[in-house]
């Protein structure tokens, strides 16, 4: 498997803009994006995490996340290359879609 490439230039600008529109925040120090998700209760949060886990396995790209009752805090970055890649964008789209949020179509 080839290493993913860091997002740069216009592709990076478009990705960060798209992620911001979906409620993700960029951390320039870690070159990561994060988002807080809230659900009705623990069962909904855990069910969502299970659906995300299946998507993450398909991508072979896994989130850093923390769950307490109805809240899930997620961080995405590609550790292999120490920054944001298309894998992070794909997983952020999936996570947002699975949470029931409107996700703009991929360019």
PyMOL commands that set and color helices and strands:
alter all, ss='L'
color gray80, all
select helices_A, chain A and resi 9-21+42-59+79-81+86-98
alter helices_A, ss='H'
color red, helices_A
select strands_A, chain A and resi 25-27+32-38+64-68+71-76
alter strands_A, ss='S'
color yellow, strands_A
deselect
rebuild
show_as cartoon
